[in-house]
Amino acid sequence: MYESERKELVEILKKRGISNQKVLDAFMSVERHLFVPDVMKQHAYKDVALPIGLGQTISQPYTVAFMTQMLALNPG
């Protein structure tokens, strides 16, 4: 479910400069729609922040991908 939407999001991230394959793989495997209310699921894979309740939001995917890529993490 939502696999094509995740692929589209990953393509958007690539076009915006995200090149770390592990970061892109994470975005392909994490089911973002599970973290948003049912009424927002149709927007789960858009590159926007979304409300998750109690005045909180789930961050814009590009922002998360950029920050994660900039960490330049290594195994261990």
mmCIF file of the N, C-alpha and C atoms, coordinates in Angstrom:
data_MODEL
# 
_entry.id   MODEL 
# 
loop_
_atom_site.group_PDB 
_atom_site.id 
_atom_site.type_symbol 
_atom_site.label_atom_id 
_atom_site.label_alt_id 
_atom_site.label_comp_id 
_atom_site.label_asym_id 
_atom_site.label_entity_id 
_atom_site.label_seq_id 
_atom_site.pdbx_PDB_ins_code 
_atom_site.Cartn_x 
_atom_site.Cartn_y 
_atom_site.Cartn_z 
_atom_site.occupancy 
_atom_site.B_iso_or_equiv 
_atom_site.pdbx_formal_charge 
_atom_site.auth_seq_id 
_atom_site.auth_comp_id 
_atom_site.auth_asym_id 
_atom_site.auth_atom_id 
_atom_site.pdbx_PDB_model_num 
ATOM 1   N N  . MET A 1 1  ? 0.839  -1.190 0.000  1.00 0.00 ? 1  MET A N  1 
ATOM 2   C CA . MET A 1 1  ? 0.000  0.000  0.000  1.00 0.00 ? 1  MET A CA 1 
ATOM 3   C C  . MET A 1 1  ? 0.880  1.248  0.000  1.00 0.00 ? 1  MET A C  1 
ATOM 4   N N  . TYR A 1 2  ? 0.541  2.211  -0.814 1.00 0.00 ? 2  TYR A N  1 
ATOM 5   C CA . TYR A 1 2  ? 1.238  3.491  -0.933 1.00 0.00 ? 2  TYR A CA 1 
ATOM 6   C C  . TYR A 1 2  ? 2.654  3.374  -1.503 1.00 0.00 ? 2  TYR A C  1 
ATOM 7   N N  . GLU A 1 3  ? 3.004  2.233  -2.092 1.00 0.00 ? 3  GLU A N  1 
ATOM 8   C CA . GLU A 1 3  ? 4.362  2.071  -2.608 1.00 0.00 ? 3  GLU A CA 1 
ATOM 9   C C  . GLU A 1 3  ? 4.664  3.063  -3.731 1.00 0.00 ? 3  GLU A C  1 
ATOM 10  N N  . SER A 1 4  ? 3.718  3.268  -4.636 1.00 0.00 ? 4  SER A N  1 
ATOM 11  C CA . SER A 1 4  ? 3.971  4.205  -5.741 1.00 0.00 ? 4  SER A CA 1 
ATOM 12  C C  . SER A 1 4  ? 4.113  5.638  -5.220 1.00 0.00 ? 4  SER A C  1 
ATOM 13  N N  . GLU A 1 5  ? 3.368  5.978  -4.185 1.00 0.00 ? 5  GLU A N  1 
ATOM 14  C CA . GLU A 1 5  ? 3.483  7.316  -3.592 1.00 0.00 ? 5  GLU A CA 1 
ATOM 15  C C  . GLU A 1 5  ? 4.842  7.498  -2.933 1.00 0.00 ? 5  GLU A C  1 
ATOM 16  N N  . ARG A 1 6  ? 5.339  6.432  -2.270 1.00 0.00 ? 6  ARG A N  1 
ATOM 17  C CA . ARG A 1 6  ? 6.673  6.503  -1.665 1.00 0.00 ? 6  ARG A CA 1 
ATOM 18  C C  . ARG A 1 6  ? 7.734  6.672  -2.752 1.00 0.00 ? 6  ARG A C  1 
ATOM 19  N N  . LYS A 1 7  ? 7.589  5.954  -3.859 1.00 0.00 ? 7  LYS A N  1 
ATOM 20  C CA . LYS A 1 7  ? 8.540  6.092  -4.969 1.00 0.00 ? 7  LYS A CA 1 
ATOM 21  C C  . LYS A 1 7  ? 8.540  7.516  -5.514 1.00 0.00 ? 7  LYS A C  1 
ATOM 22  N N  . GLU A 1 8  ? 7.365  8.101  -5.661 1.00 0.00 ? 8  GLU A N  1 
ATOM 23  C CA . GLU A 1 8  ? 7.261  9.478  -6.149 1.00 0.00 ? 8  GLU A CA 1 
ATOM 24  C C  . GLU A 1 8  ? 7.952  10.439 -5.181 1.00 0.00 ? 8  GLU A C  1 
ATOM 25  N N  . LEU A 1 9  ? 7.759  10.219 -3.875 1.00 0.00 ? 9  LEU A N  1 
ATOM 26  C CA . LEU A 1 9  ? 8.403  11.073 -2.881 1.00 0.00 ? 9  LEU A CA 1 
ATOM 27  C C  . LEU A 1 9  ? 9.920  10.949 -2.968 1.00 0.00 ? 9  LEU A C  1 
ATOM 28  N N  . VAL A 1 10 ? 10.424 9.734  -3.103 1.00 0.00 ? 10 VAL A N  1 
ATOM 29  C CA . VAL A 1 10 ? 11.869 9.533  -3.228 1.00 0.00 ? 10 VAL A CA 1 
ATOM 30  C C  . VAL A 1 10 ? 12.404 10.246 -4.465 1.00 0.00 ? 10 VAL A C  1 
ATOM 31  N N  . GLU A 1 11 ? 11.671 10.228 -5.562 1.00 0.00 ? 11 GLU A N  1 
ATOM 32  C CA . GLU A 1 11 ? 12.098 10.941 -6.767 1.00 0.00 ? 11 GLU A CA 1 
ATOM 33  C C  . GLU A 1 11 ? 12.155 12.445 -6.513 1.00 0.00 ? 11 GLU A C  1 
ATOM 34  N N  . ILE A 1 12 ? 11.195 12.967 -5.777 1.00 0.00 ? 12 ILE A N  1 
ATOM 35  C CA . ILE A 1 12 ? 11.209 14.393 -5.416 1.00 0.00 ? 12 ILE A CA 1 
ATOM 36  C C  . ILE A 1 12 ? 12.444 14.699 -4.585 1.00 0.00 ? 12 ILE A C  1 
ATOM 37  N N  . LEU A 1 13 ? 12.741 13.840 -3.615 1.00 0.00 ? 13 LEU A N  1 
ATOM 38  C CA . LEU A 1 13 ? 13.913 14.058 -2.764 1.00 0.00 ? 13 LEU A CA 1 
ATOM 39  C C  . LEU A 1 13 ? 15.200 14.040 -3.588 1.00 0.00 ? 13 LEU A C  1 
ATOM 40  N N  . LYS A 1 14 ? 15.294 13.116 -4.539 1.00 0.00 ? 14 LYS A N  1 
ATOM 41  C CA . LYS A 1 14 ? 16.471 13.055 -5.410 1.00 0.00 ? 14 LYS A CA 1 
ATOM 42  C C  . LYS A 1 14 ? 16.622 14.350 -6.204 1.00 0.00 ? 14 LYS A C  1 
ATOM 43  N N  . LYS A 1 15 ? 15.517 14.840 -6.753 1.00 0.00 ? 15 LYS A N  1 
ATOM 44  C CA . LYS A 1 15 ? 15.558 16.074 -7.546 1.00 0.00 ? 15 LYS A CA 1 
ATOM 45  C C  . LYS A 1 15 ? 15.970 17.269 -6.697 1.00 0.00 ? 15 LYS A C  1 
ATOM 46  N N  . ARG A 1 16 ? 15.705 17.196 -5.400 1.00 0.00 ? 16 ARG A N  1 
ATOM 47  C CA . ARG A 1 16 ? 16.055 18.289 -4.491 1.00 0.00 ? 16 ARG A CA 1 
ATOM 48  C C  . ARG A 1 16 ? 17.448 18.120 -3.899 1.00 0.00 ? 16 ARG A C  1 
ATOM 49  N N  . GLY A 1 17 ? 18.191 17.090 -4.360 1.00 0.00 ? 17 GLY A N  1 
ATOM 50  C CA . GLY A 1 17 ? 19.581 16.960 -3.954 1.00 0.00 ? 17 GLY A CA 1 
ATOM 51  C C  . GLY A 1 17 ? 19.903 15.895 -2.936 1.00 0.00 ? 17 GLY A C  1 
ATOM 52  N N  . ILE A 1 18 ? 18.939 15.101 -2.550 1.00 0.00 ? 18 ILE A N  1 
ATOM 53  C CA . ILE A 1 18 ? 19.221 14.012 -1.611 1.00 0.00 ? 18 ILE A CA 1 
ATOM 54  C C  . ILE A 1 18 ? 19.821 12.865 -2.419 1.00 0.00 ? 18 ILE A C  1 
ATOM 55  N N  . SER A 1 19 ? 21.059 12.504 -2.098 1.00 0.00 ? 19 SER A N  1 
ATOM 56  C CA . SER A 1 19 ? 21.754 11.492 -2.883 1.00 0.00 ? 19 SER A CA 1 
ATOM 57  C C  . SER A 1 19 ? 22.214 10.293 -2.059 1.00 0.00 ? 19 SER A C  1 
ATOM 58  N N  . ASN A 1 20 ? 22.140 10.384 -0.742 1.00 0.00 ? 20 ASN A N  1 
ATOM 59  C CA . ASN A 1 20 ? 22.562 9.276  0.111  1.00 0.00 ? 20 ASN A CA 1 
ATOM 60  C C  . ASN A 1 20 ? 21.568 8.124  -0.052 1.00 0.00 ? 20 ASN A C  1 
ATOM 61  N N  . GLN A 1 21 ? 22.047 7.008  -0.590 1.00 0.00 ? 21 GLN A N  1 
ATOM 62  C CA . GLN A 1 21 ? 21.150 5.892  -0.893 1.00 0.00 ? 21 GLN A CA 1 
ATOM 63  C C  . GLN A 1 21 ? 20.501 5.310  0.355  1.00 0.00 ? 21 GLN A C  1 
ATOM 64  N N  . LYS A 1 22 ? 21.204 5.312  1.470  1.00 0.00 ? 22 LYS A N  1 
ATOM 65  C CA . LYS A 1 22 ? 20.610 4.780  2.705  1.00 0.00 ? 22 LYS A CA 1 
ATOM 66  C C  . LYS A 1 22 ? 19.454 5.656  3.187  1.00 0.00 ? 22 LYS A C  1 
ATOM 67  N N  . VAL A 1 23 ? 19.585 6.956  3.028  1.00 0.00 ? 23 VAL A N  1 
ATOM 68  C CA . VAL A 1 23 ? 18.495 7.874  3.377  1.00 0.00 ? 23 VAL A CA 1 
ATOM 69  C C  . VAL A 1 23 ? 17.307 7.624  2.454  1.00 0.00 ? 23 VAL A C  1 
ATOM 70  N N  . LEU A 1 24 ? 17.575 7.513  1.167  1.00 0.00 ? 24 LEU A N  1 
ATOM 71  C CA . LEU A 1 24 ? 16.494 7.258  0.202  1.00 0.00 ? 24 LEU A CA 1 
ATOM 72  C C  . LEU A 1 24 ? 15.836 5.907  0.469  1.00 0.00 ? 24 LEU A C  1 
ATOM 73  N N  . ASP A 1 25 ? 16.633 4.898  0.803  1.00 0.00 ? 25 ASP A N  1 
ATOM 74  C CA . ASP A 1 25 ? 16.078 3.581  1.131  1.00 0.00 ? 25 ASP A CA 1 
ATOM 75  C C  . ASP A 1 25 ? 15.172 3.658  2.354  1.00 0.00 ? 25 ASP A C  1 
ATOM 76  N N  . ALA A 1 26 ? 15.565 4.457  3.329  1.00 0.00 ? 26 ALA A N  1 
ATOM 77  C CA . ALA A 1 26 ? 14.738 4.617  4.528  1.00 0.00 ? 26 ALA A CA 1 
ATOM 78  C C  . ALA A 1 26 ? 13.386 5.223  4.172  1.00 0.00 ? 26 ALA A C  1 
ATOM 79  N N  . PHE A 1 27 ? 13.398 6.208  3.277  1.00 0.00 ? 27 PHE A N  1 
ATOM 80  C CA . PHE A 1 27 ? 12.134 6.816  2.865  1.00 0.00 ? 27 PHE A CA 1 
ATOM 81  C C  . PHE A 1 27 ? 11.268 5.843  2.069  1.00 0.00 ? 27 PHE A C  1 
ATOM 82  N N  . MET A 1 28 ? 11.885 4.904  1.402  1.00 0.00 ? 28 MET A N  1 
ATOM 83  C CA . MET A 1 28 ? 11.118 3.874  0.691  1.00 0.00 ? 28 MET A CA 1 
ATOM 84  C C  . MET A 1 28 ? 10.522 2.858  1.656  1.00 0.00 ? 28 MET A C  1 
ATOM 85  N N  . SER A 1 29 ? 11.155 2.640  2.792  1.00 0.00 ? 29 SER A N  1 
ATOM 86  C CA . SER A 1 29 ? 10.684 1.588  3.688  1.00 0.00 ? 29 SER A CA 1 
ATOM 87  C C  . SER A 1 29 ? 9.774  2.092  4.813  1.00 0.00 ? 29 SER A C  1 
ATOM 88  N N  . VAL A 1 30 ? 9.907  3.353  5.202  1.00 0.00 ? 30 VAL A N  1 
ATOM 89  C CA . VAL A 1 30 ? 9.082  3.869  6.302  1.00 0.00 ? 30 VAL A CA 1 
ATOM 90  C C  . VAL A 1 30 ? 7.683  4.210  5.781  1.00 0.00 ? 30 VAL A C  1 
ATOM 91  N N  . GLU A 1 31 ? 6.692  3.663  6.418  1.00 0.00 ? 31 GLU A N  1 
ATOM 92  C CA . GLU A 1 31 ? 5.304  3.881  6.014  1.00 0.00 ? 31 GLU A CA 1 
ATOM 93  C C  . GLU A 1 31 ? 4.746  5.113  6.721  1.00 0.00 ? 31 GLU A C  1 
ATOM 94  N N  . ARG A 1 32 ? 4.989  6.267  6.127  1.00 0.00 ? 32 ARG A N  1 
ATOM 95  C CA . ARG A 1 32 ? 4.624  7.555  6.732  1.00 0.00 ? 32 ARG A CA 1 
ATOM 96  C C  . ARG A 1 32 ? 3.130  7.656  7.007  1.00 0.00 ? 32 ARG A C  1 
ATOM 97  N N  . HIS A 1 33 ? 2.331  6.993  6.208  1.00 0.00 ? 33 HIS A N  1 
ATOM 98  C CA . HIS A 1 33 ? 0.877  7.082  6.392  1.00 0.00 ? 33 HIS A CA 1 
ATOM 99  C C  . HIS A 1 33 ? 0.429  6.504  7.736  1.00 0.00 ? 33 HIS A C  1 
ATOM 100 N N  . LEU A 1 34 ? 1.257  5.683  8.361  1.00 0.00 ? 34 LEU A N  1 
ATOM 101 C CA . LEU A 1 34 ? 0.904  5.120  9.670  1.00 0.00 ? 34 LEU A CA 1 
ATOM 102 C C  . LEU A 1 34 ? 1.044  6.130  10.803 1.00 0.00 ? 34 LEU A C  1 
ATOM 103 N N  . PHE A 1 35 ? 1.672  7.268  10.524 1.00 0.00 ? 35 PHE A N  1 
ATOM 104 C CA . PHE A 1 35 ? 1.940  8.261  11.561 1.00 0.00 ? 35 PHE A CA 1 
ATOM 105 C C  . PHE A 1 35 ? 1.025  9.473  11.495 1.00 0.00 ? 35 PHE A C  1 
ATOM 106 N N  . VAL A 1 36 ? 0.089  9.482  10.567 1.00 0.00 ? 36 VAL A N  1 
ATOM 107 C CA . VAL A 1 36 ? -0.817 10.618 10.429 1.00 0.00 ? 36 VAL A CA 1 
ATOM 108 C C  . VAL A 1 36 ? -2.264 10.158 10.616 1.00 0.00 ? 36 VAL A C  1 
ATOM 109 N N  . PRO A 1 37 ? -3.136 11.087 11.024 1.00 0.00 ? 37 PRO A N  1 
ATOM 110 C CA . PRO A 1 37 ? -4.549 10.729 11.175 1.00 0.00 ? 37 PRO A CA 1 
ATOM 111 C C  . PRO A 1 37 ? -5.144 10.257 9.842  1.00 0.00 ? 37 PRO A C  1 
ATOM 112 N N  . ASP A 1 38 ? -6.186 9.455  9.928  1.00 0.00 ? 38 ASP A N  1 
ATOM 113 C CA . ASP A 1 38 ? -6.823 8.899  8.730  1.00 0.00 ? 38 ASP A CA 1 
ATOM 114 C C  . ASP A 1 38 ? -7.183 9.965  7.694  1.00 0.00 ? 38 ASP A C  1 
ATOM 115 N N  . VAL A 1 39 ? -7.656 11.118 8.146  1.00 0.00 ? 39 VAL A N  1 
ATOM 116 C CA . VAL A 1 39 ? -8.068 12.167 7.203  1.00 0.00 ? 39 VAL A CA 1 
ATOM 117 C C  . VAL A 1 39 ? -6.880 12.768 6.455  1.00 0.00 ? 39 VAL A C  1 
ATOM 118 N N  . MET A 1 40 ? -5.653 12.520 6.917  1.00 0.00 ? 40 MET A N  1 
ATOM 119 C CA . MET A 1 40 ? -4.463 13.069 6.276  1.00 0.00 ? 40 MET A CA 1 
ATOM 120 C C  . MET A 1 40 ? -3.684 12.038 5.469  1.00 0.00 ? 40 MET A C  1 
ATOM 121 N N  . LYS A 1 41 ? -4.092 10.774 5.512  1.00 0.00 ? 41 LYS A N  1 
ATOM 122 C CA . LYS A 1 41 ? -3.344 9.702  4.850  1.00 0.00 ? 41 LYS A CA 1 
ATOM 123 C C  . LYS A 1 41 ? -3.129 9.960  3.363  1.00 0.00 ? 41 LYS A C  1 
ATOM 124 N N  . GLN A 1 42 ? -4.088 10.585 2.700  1.00 0.00 ? 42 GLN A N  1 
ATOM 125 C CA . GLN A 1 42 ? -3.960 10.862 1.269  1.00 0.00 ? 42 GLN A CA 1 
ATOM 126 C C  . GLN A 1 42 ? -2.827 11.838 0.975  1.00 0.00 ? 42 GLN A C  1 
ATOM 127 N N  . HIS A 1 43 ? -2.377 12.565 1.998  1.00 0.00 ? 43 HIS A N  1 
ATOM 128 C CA . HIS A 1 43 ? -1.297 13.542 1.843  1.00 0.00 ? 43 HIS A CA 1 
ATOM 129 C C  . HIS A 1 43 ? 0.023  13.053 2.432  1.00 0.00 ? 43 HIS A C  1 
ATOM 130 N N  . ALA A 1 44 ? 0.056  11.832 2.930  1.00 0.00 ? 44 ALA A N  1 
ATOM 131 C CA . ALA A 1 44 ? 1.199  11.341 3.694  1.00 0.00 ? 44 ALA A CA 1 
ATOM 132 C C  . ALA A 1 44 ? 2.515  11.380 2.931  1.00 0.00 ? 44 ALA A C  1 
ATOM 133 N N  . TYR A 1 45 ? 2.487  11.213 1.633  1.00 0.00 ? 45 TYR A N  1 
ATOM 134 C CA . TYR A 1 45 ? 3.729  11.141 0.866  1.00 0.00 ? 45 TYR A CA 1 
ATOM 135 C C  . TYR A 1 45 ? 3.991  12.384 0.034  1.00 0.00 ? 45 TYR A C  1 
ATOM 136 N N  . LYS A 1 46 ? 3.308  13.463 0.383  1.00 0.00 ? 46 LYS A N  1 
ATOM 137 C CA . LYS A 1 46 ? 3.609  14.756 -0.222 1.00 0.00 ? 46 LYS A CA 1 
ATOM 138 C C  . LYS A 1 46 ? 4.752  15.374 0.575  1.00 0.00 ? 46 LYS A C  1 
ATOM 139 N N  . ASP A 1 47 ? 5.513  16.237 -0.039 1.00 0.00 ? 47 ASP A N  1 
ATOM 140 C CA . ASP A 1 47 ? 6.666  16.840 0.621  1.00 0.00 ? 47 ASP A CA 1 
ATOM 141 C C  . ASP A 1 47 ? 6.235  18.052 1.446  1.00 0.00 ? 47 ASP A C  1 
ATOM 142 N N  . VAL A 1 48 ? 5.399  17.787 2.427  1.00 0.00 ? 48 VAL A N  1 
ATOM 143 C CA . VAL A 1 48 ? 4.890  18.832 3.317  1.00 0.00 ? 48 VAL A CA 1 
ATOM 144 C C  . VAL A 1 48 ? 4.811  18.281 4.737  1.00 0.00 ? 48 VAL A C  1 
ATOM 145 N N  . ALA A 1 49 ? 4.875  19.194 5.710  1.00 0.00 ? 49 ALA A N  1 
ATOM 146 C CA . ALA A 1 49 ? 4.625  18.805 7.099  1.00 0.00 ? 49 ALA A CA 1 
ATOM 147 C C  . ALA A 1 49 ? 3.134  18.540 7.255  1.00 0.00 ? 49 ALA A C  1 
ATOM 148 N N  . LEU A 1 50 ? 2.785  17.600 8.127  1.00 0.00 ? 50 LEU A N  1 
ATOM 149 C CA . LEU A 1 50 ? 1.376  17.258 8.329  1.00 0.00 ? 50 LEU A CA 1 
ATOM 150 C C  . LEU A 1 50 ? 1.059  17.216 9.817  1.00 0.00 ? 50 LEU A C  1 
ATOM 151 N N  . PRO A 1 51 ? -0.175 17.596 10.186 1.00 0.00 ? 51 PRO A N  1 
ATOM 152 C CA . PRO A 1 51 ? -0.563 17.515 11.590 1.00 0.00 ? 51 PRO A CA 1 
ATOM 153 C C  . PRO A 1 51 ? -0.701 16.060 12.029 1.00 0.00 ? 51 PRO A C  1 
ATOM 154 N N  . ILE A 1 52 ? -0.282 15.788 13.265 1.00 0.00 ? 52 ILE A N  1 
ATOM 155 C CA . ILE A 1 52 ? -0.424 14.431 13.810 1.00 0.00 ? 52 ILE A CA 1 
ATOM 156 C C  . ILE A 1 52 ? -1.234 14.442 15.107 1.00 0.00 ? 52 ILE A C  1 
ATOM 157 N N  . GLY A 1 53 ? -1.772 15.584 15.461 1.00 0.00 ? 53 GLY A N  1 
ATOM 158 C CA . GLY A 1 53 ? -2.609 15.688 16.647 1.00 0.00 ? 53 GLY A CA 1 
ATOM 159 C C  . GLY A 1 53 ? -1.921 16.434 17.783 1.00 0.00 ? 53 GLY A C  1 
ATOM 160 N N  . LEU A 1 54 ? -2.726 16.921 18.701 1.00 0.00 ? 54 LEU A N  1 
ATOM 161 C CA . LEU A 1 54 ? -2.253 17.641 19.883 1.00 0.00 ? 54 LEU A CA 1 
ATOM 162 C C  . LEU A 1 54 ? -1.328 18.808 19.528 1.00 0.00 ? 54 LEU A C  1 
ATOM 163 N N  . GLY A 1 55 ? -1.597 19.463 18.408 1.00 0.00 ? 55 GLY A N  1 
ATOM 164 C CA . GLY A 1 55 ? -0.820 20.614 17.991 1.00 0.00 ? 55 GLY A CA 1 
ATOM 165 C C  . GLY A 1 55 ? 0.564  20.284 17.449 1.00 0.00 ? 55 GLY A C  1 
ATOM 166 N N  . GLN A 1 56 ? 0.832  19.015 17.200 1.00 0.00 ? 56 GLN A N  1 
ATOM 167 C CA . GLN A 1 56 ? 2.138  18.587 16.705 1.00 0.00 ? 56 GLN A CA 1 
ATOM 168 C C  . GLN A 1 56 ? 2.068  18.264 15.211 1.00 0.00 ? 56 GLN A C  1 
ATOM 169 N N  . THR A 1 57 ? 3.238  18.268 14.562 1.00 0.00 ? 57 THR A N  1 
ATOM 170 C CA . THR A 1 57 ? 3.291  17.911 13.150 1.00 0.00 ? 57 THR A CA 1 
ATOM 171 C C  . THR A 1 57 ? 4.384  16.877 12.911 1.00 0.00 ? 57 THR A C  1 
ATOM 172 N N  . ILE A 1 58 ? 4.224  16.144 11.816 1.00 0.00 ? 58 ILE A N  1 
ATOM 173 C CA . ILE A 1 58 ? 5.295  15.290 11.308 1.00 0.00 ? 58 ILE A CA 1 
ATOM 174 C C  . ILE A 1 58 ? 6.015  16.154 10.276 1.00 0.00 ? 58 ILE A C  1 
ATOM 175 N N  . SER A 1 59 ? 7.326  16.222 10.370 1.00 0.00 ? 59 SER A N  1 
ATOM 176 C CA . SER A 1 59 ? 8.116  17.151 9.557  1.00 0.00 ? 59 SER A CA 1 
ATOM 177 C C  . SER A 1 59 ? 8.029  16.855 8.066  1.00 0.00 ? 59 SER A C  1 
ATOM 178 N N  . GLN A 1 60 ? 8.326  17.889 7.286  1.00 0.00 ? 60 GLN A N  1 
ATOM 179 C CA . GLN A 1 60 ? 8.401  17.771 5.831  1.00 0.00 ? 60 GLN A CA 1 
ATOM 180 C C  . GLN A 1 60 ? 9.480  16.743 5.487  1.00 0.00 ? 60 GLN A C  1 
ATOM 181 N N  . PRO A 1 61 ? 9.194  15.807 4.612  1.00 0.00 ? 61 PRO A N  1 
ATOM 182 C CA . PRO A 1 61 ? 10.176 14.780 4.256  1.00 0.00 ? 61 PRO A CA 1 
ATOM 183 C C  . PRO A 1 61 ? 11.532 15.337 3.804  1.00 0.00 ? 61 PRO A C  1 
ATOM 184 N N  . TYR A 1 62 ? 11.536 16.382 2.991  1.00 0.00 ? 62 TYR A N  1 
ATOM 185 C CA . TYR A 1 62 ? 12.818 16.922 2.539  1.00 0.00 ? 62 TYR A CA 1 
ATOM 186 C C  . TYR A 1 62 ? 13.660 17.393 3.715  1.00 0.00 ? 62 TYR A C  1 
ATOM 187 N N  . THR A 1 63 ? 13.042 18.044 4.682  1.00 0.00 ? 63 THR A N  1 
ATOM 188 C CA . THR A 1 63 ? 13.775 18.544 5.847  1.00 0.00 ? 63 THR A CA 1 
ATOM 189 C C  . THR A 1 63 ? 14.423 17.394 6.599  1.00 0.00 ? 63 THR A C  1 
ATOM 190 N N  . VAL A 1 64 ? 13.672 16.323 6.811  1.00 0.00 ? 64 VAL A N  1 
ATOM 191 C CA . VAL A 1 64 ? 14.204 15.147 7.510  1.00 0.00 ? 64 VAL A CA 1 
ATOM 192 C C  . VAL A 1 64 ? 15.322 14.511 6.696  1.00 0.00 ? 64 VAL A C  1 
ATOM 193 N N  . ALA A 1 65 ? 15.112 14.361 5.396  1.00 0.00 ? 65 ALA A N  1 
ATOM 194 C CA . ALA A 1 65 ? 16.122 13.735 4.531  1.00 0.00 ? 65 ALA A CA 1 
ATOM 195 C C  . ALA A 1 65 ? 17.395 14.577 4.503  1.00 0.00 ? 65 ALA A C  1 
ATOM 196 N N  . PHE A 1 66 ? 17.268 15.878 4.392  1.00 0.00 ? 66 PHE A N  1 
ATOM 197 C CA . PHE A 1 66 ? 18.427 16.759 4.340  1.00 0.00 ? 66 PHE A CA 1 
ATOM 198 C C  . PHE A 1 66 ? 19.229 16.674 5.634  1.00 0.00 ? 66 PHE A C  1 
ATOM 199 N N  . MET A 1 67 ? 18.554 16.784 6.763  1.00 0.00 ? 67 MET A N  1 
ATOM 200 C CA . MET A 1 67 ? 19.252 16.728 8.049  1.00 0.00 ? 67 MET A CA 1 
ATOM 201 C C  . MET A 1 67 ? 19.921 15.373 8.251  1.00 0.00 ? 67 MET A C  1 
ATOM 202 N N  . THR A 1 68 ? 19.240 14.305 7.871  1.00 0.00 ? 68 THR A N  1 
ATOM 203 C CA . THR A 1 68 ? 19.802 12.965 8.029  1.00 0.00 ? 68 THR A CA 1 
ATOM 204 C C  . THR A 1 68 ? 21.016 12.790 7.129  1.00 0.00 ? 68 THR A C  1 
ATOM 205 N N  . GLN A 1 69 ? 20.922 13.256 5.896  1.00 0.00 ? 69 GLN A N  1 
ATOM 206 C CA . GLN A 1 69 ? 22.047 13.164 4.977  1.00 0.00 ? 69 GLN A CA 1 
ATOM 207 C C  . GLN A 1 69 ? 23.245 13.947 5.504  1.00 0.00 ? 69 GLN A C  1 
ATOM 208 N N  . MET A 1 70 ? 22.998 15.126 6.048  1.00 0.00 ? 70 MET A N  1 
ATOM 209 C CA . MET A 1 70 ? 24.081 15.978 6.547  1.00 0.00 ? 70 MET A CA 1 
ATOM 210 C C  . MET A 1 70 ? 24.790 15.372 7.764  1.00 0.00 ? 70 MET A C  1 
ATOM 211 N N  . LEU A 1 71 ? 24.132 14.472 8.472  1.00 0.00 ? 71 LEU A N  1 
ATOM 212 C CA . LEU A 1 71 ? 24.785 13.799 9.594  1.00 0.00 ? 71 LEU A CA 1 
ATOM 213 C C  . LEU A 1 71 ? 25.946 12.922 9.138  1.00 0.00 ? 71 LEU A C  1 
ATOM 214 N N  . ALA A 1 72 ? 25.887 12.470 7.900  1.00 0.00 ? 72 ALA A N  1 
ATOM 215 C CA . ALA A 1 72 ? 26.939 11.612 7.326  1.00 0.00 ? 72 ALA A CA 1 
ATOM 216 C C  . ALA A 1 72 ? 27.264 10.452 8.260  1.00 0.00 ? 72 ALA A C  1 
ATOM 217 N N  . LEU A 1 73 ? 26.240 9.745  8.672  1.00 0.00 ? 73 LEU A N  1 
ATOM 218 C CA . LEU A 1 73 ? 26.402 8.625  9.610  1.00 0.00 ? 73 LEU A CA 1 
ATOM 219 C C  . LEU A 1 73 ? 27.132 7.464  8.985  1.00 0.00 ? 73 LEU A C  1 
ATOM 220 N N  . ASN A 1 74 ? 27.859 6.757  9.812  1.00 0.00 ? 74 ASN A N  1 
ATOM 221 C CA . ASN A 1 74 ? 28.563 5.551  9.409  1.00 0.00 ? 74 ASN A CA 1 
ATOM 222 C C  . ASN A 1 74 ? 28.131 4.412  10.330 1.00 0.00 ? 74 ASN A C  1 
ATOM 223 N N  . PRO A 1 75 ? 28.175 3.184  9.853  1.00 0.00 ? 75 PRO A N  1 
ATOM 224 C CA . PRO A 1 75 ? 27.805 2.046  10.709 1.00 0.00 ? 75 PRO A CA 1 
ATOM 225 C C  . PRO A 1 75 ? 28.648 2.029  11.993 1.00 0.00 ? 75 PRO A C  1 
ATOM 226 N N  . GLY A 1 76 ? 27.986 1.653  13.078 1.00 0.00 ? 76 GLY A N  1 
ATOM 227 C CA . GLY A 1 76 ? 28.693 1.504  14.346 1.00 0.00 ? 76 GLY A CA 1 
ATOM 228 C C  . GLY A 1 76 ? 28.778 2.786  15.101 1.00 0.00 ? 76 GLY A C  1 
# 
